[in-house]
Amino acid sequence: MQPTYDISKSTHWNQENGPLFEGNVPKRTEYPNPTKLWNFDLNSPLGIPAGPLFNSKFIKLYADLGYDTLVYKTVRSVERQAHPNPNIVFVDKTKITRDRLGEDVNTIPEPENIEDVTITNSYGVNSLTIEGWQADFAKAKAGMNEGQLLILSCMGTHGIDRELVEDYVYTASAAKDAGAQAIELNFSCPNLKGAKTGAIYMDPEISSEITQKVKAAIGDIPLIIKLGHYEDRNLLNEILRKNAPHVDGVAAINTIKMKVYTPDGQQALPGEGRLTSGLCGSAILPFALETVQKIAEEKNGQSYNFEILGVGGITSPEDIDKHLEAGAKIAMTGTAAMWDPLLAYKYNQYKLNH
């Protein structure tokens, strides 16, 4: 494994000094038939979600490595510092089972194989000022290659002069001004409050109010919503029904929420509000595939006109195909791309041989 992020250092350090990558960047594989996503002809169905792409330097590396749909890390309308280190710890994937969702999991040393990597990440949705991230997004966009798409992820912020819904609109409008080719609304961070049920992706009313108003503000730019995992399929269907008229894409899943402790029972990520955090990596693959399949079934059954971006648990070329077979147009890997940045190259070689 060759991680591009040093978990022993702070998020700020990694943003300033990363991405860490040694060796030659393989030549991008050119596919004979493009992947059609909205009006974009993409070289491949491979992508990376917002989490690992901290700034234009990370975008440039992963674009050159052959990931063709990239999501710039979630931005805000106000500057926000990241949580203190540690921001990432490895967890015991064997404890992440359906009957234990929402319970607790322990940290472990770094695994030897990418297939065993499951982490929790707790950045705090740090953000530059609007002017800061708009300038860096312009650099990121300039570093993209032909046949690629750069999406800008954004979210509303509590405790400022604007109400949450208004701030989503304000931030998305700033993303449009930055030249975003598509905009993703982050509804599913574990610490994202503001709805009656806690998280916005669990609330049909507030989520649809946001998407309707944002879509009116950004016009023809494709709008995506980032969702999490649902135990209640009826709730997922209602979320889709309320939001489908206003969105062009649905990305799922973000993470699985659990309480993370050290083996001796201490809170793994110190600080208020950080006991429960989002888990990602290999262990969440079955939950991600299940969600993508449910979304695809509902989309087809109701004739919804949005695309599906599958996210979660991908660590191998075979996992990428599983997301596509479940109904995703684009398959995105976050954790694996951080520890195995050559996964896109490996997938391309795998497809050439199959």
Summary of the structure (lengths in Angstrom):
residues: 354
radius of gyration: 18.6
end to end distance: 24.3
largest distance: 56.0
contacts: 1248
relative contact order: 0.16
helix: 37%
strand: 20%
